[in-house]
Amino acid sequence: MANALNSEKSPYLLQHAENPVAWLPWGEAAFARARAEEKPIFLSIGYSTCHWCHVMAHESFENEEVAALLNEHFVAIKVDREERPDVDKVYMAYVQALTGRGGWPLSAWLTPELKPFFGGTYFPPEERHGRAGFPAMLRAIAAGWKNERNKLVAESERVLGTLRDYHADQRTGDGGQEAGDGPLAVVGGEAFEKCFQYYYEAGDAANGGFGGAPKFPRAANLNFLFRVAAIQGVASEPGAEAVRLATSTLRAMARGGIHDHVGGGYHRYAVDATWFVPHFEKMLYDQAQIALNCLDARQATGDERFGWMARDIFDYVRAELTSPQGGFFTAEDADSQGTGDRGQGTGDGKQGTGDSVEGAFYVWSAAELRGVLGEDAGLIAAHFGVLDEGNVPSALDPHGEFRGKNILVQRRSLVETAKIFSLAPEAANERIGAALERLKRARAGRPRPLLDDKIVTANNGLMISALAKAAQVLGAGAGEKESEERGRFLLAGVRAAEFVERELWDAARGVLFRCWREGRGVNEGFAEDYAYFIQGLLDLYEASFTLRWLSWADVLQEKMDELFWDEVRGGYFNSAAGDASIVLRLKEDYDGAEPAPSSVAAMNLLRLATMLHDDARRGRGVRCIEAFRAQWVGTPQGMPQMVCALELALEAPRHVVVVGDSGAADFLALAAVVHEGLGPRRALLAVTNETERGWWAERAPWMAEMRPINGRATVYVCEEYLCRPPVSTAPELRRLLSGR
């Protein structure tokens, strides 16, 4: 019998709609019931593509006896962390403080007033590896609530107070020597050096990435390293080392099992240090950020292989994560159903019948490969490490899910593989590519993993940024191929921006909404939605020179300031004021799988300040950075994206203004020069007609008289609002940008 989640839109909540647990969605109805019945709340937070969420659901939430315990003693609430990141971050902060670790599924027990008094992550159905069994835990907490309720309530008050004090104290900005006394330029420079030193020492020379297992594709790490190269120069010793650290990581990821060699794109993370065995979910936010890293690598090295890595991601996103309306879906699941009667997920977001197995869609037996590829099976086996007995060692397969199966991982270089088969490298590459296409067609007949078809504003903002940069880097040049690529990437970015504008933007109130699935969701946007989407609009403007995107970004930044800015200490809260269900209003201070909203917002503010000659925005951007001084001074590797924002805060404003017809070949050729390599950040602006000239005259009067010379597209290169003589040819512009 369906529970109250049956009427929800979230794929994650719908996965639990048929559980015997009497789940309720997060909201006043659930809270009122807890208060009326004087029961504690059991809060379970996860997301639809989370492997261990599925495991706990199957082991416990589908179990009638466990459900009976939950229904008798607790009010059970389910939350999709992607719908309510604000709720997730509050209770994740609590669980991390309590246990020293976090993750999903997130399990927390709350008072009816929503104050946590106990929590953890995954609980097995019986005691296992030092983890208490879930039923035993439920009984113990129920008994504690009955017999020692006052102690549990007091504990919730104590822990919440401690968390509140910690998050207030660490952002006062007056942390003395520990917070880094001194001018921002001095302290910021020291933090930049300290952050680089961390990555230099933590770099895994053998396997790429940083540290040991598990390995996550944390894009902010590589963003920082590429900014080191841009500022120091790619030919300098630190610049070259930064590029080496970043590109070796990308190459290792591309070779590894974390990369879907057949269908494109990247899985969430690898459980080992060599990027071999992934958790197989594919997240839109990872695709977007890894693509940006690849495009930076292409600029830093000129190596076209990084361009193809980015194209691989975009092809996957276009094929599997793009809605007919133009927005981008959230993710594909780690698990999928195998052979026999295991049907695939249903169209309403609910799980299909039968058991699902992690990675079933992606792995191959040697016999399957021979059946699909025939004589080319040996070539693929040699190149991708395929073994008859399977290539996943038992140490990396504790549940035996991959026994007899192979995860494709590039074990030999193309040259080595070609030599084994007496082929020219070009011929080997062509045969491998054709074989992978055949595998892709064969794999299409398998049940696909569940698609989380929510369209989330924040994630779409990240993808728009990636597409905009792809148009700049891969679409640079005057050739037919480059023109086609530029148009394709821009069109995809514009369609996504227009989707958000049409479906997730309330123009009358000036607010964004969080997500869309079969219509707009009820939750208004959070700080990350504004920050990432504003960034996407700024990037889309600099790629397309369409003024509406810059103008909208300006409007959205005002709304973000109104809703989320901390007037007392600076920085941005995750959620807006006024929600009584948020017992602790937090500011994210870690650039993790996604960057902290304040890290992105600081950069947005400084970019807008430079673009629009807005000193107030610049002041707020600097104050946003200063609000987190204790964090980026003490452990800059925790906020590498914020450290990147220091570049714009400390350097003089730089502009490149292109004047002319934005669709003309001479205009595009000049704009392309700006993206030929890494360099200091410059605002790339355009004046393409007289209407725009009037718009700019009101905001940046120094641009008002910039005009084409002799009827040709012309570029003005300016620093601190002082401009060099204008130029109209690519060689002249290269000389100006290089400082010669």
Buried (B, 14 or more C-beta within 10 A) or exposed (E): EEBBBBEBBBBBBBBBBBBBBBBBBBEEEBBEBBBEEEBBBBBBBBBBBBBBBBBBBBBBBBBEEBBBBBBEBBBBBBBBBBBBBBBBBBBBBBBBBBEEEBBBBBBBBBBBBBBBBBBBBBBBBEEEEEBBBBBBBBEEBBEBBEEEBEEBBEBBBEBBEEBBEEBEEBBEBEBEEEBBEEEBEEBBEBBBEBBBEBBBEBBBEEBBBBEEBBBBBBBBBBBBBBBBBBBBBBEEEBBBBBBBBBBBBBBBBBBBBBBBBBBBBBBBBBBBBBBBBBBBBBBBBBBBBBBBBBBBBBBBBEEEBBBEBBBBBBEBBBEBBBBEEBBBBBBBBBBBBBEEEBEBBEEEBBBBEBEBBBBBBBBBBBEBBBEBBEEBBBBBBBBBBBEEEBBBEEEBBEEEBBEBBBBBBBBBEBEEBBBEBEBEBEEBBEBBEEBBEBBBEBBEEBBBBBBBBBBBBBBBBBBBBBBBBBBBBBBBBEEEEBBEBBEBBBBBBBBBBEBBBEBBBEEEEEBBBBBBBEEBBEBBBBBBBBBBBBBBBBBBBBBBBBBEBBBBBBEBBEBBBEBBBBEEBBBBBBBBEEEEBBBBBBBBBBBEBBBBBBBBBBBBBBBBBBBBBBEEBBEBBBBBBBBBBBBBBBBBBBBBBBBBBBBBBBBEBBBBBBBBBBEEEBBBBBBBBBBBBBBBBBBBBBBBEEEBBEBBBEBBEBBEEBEBBEEBBBBBBBBEBEBEEBBBBBEBBBBBBEEE
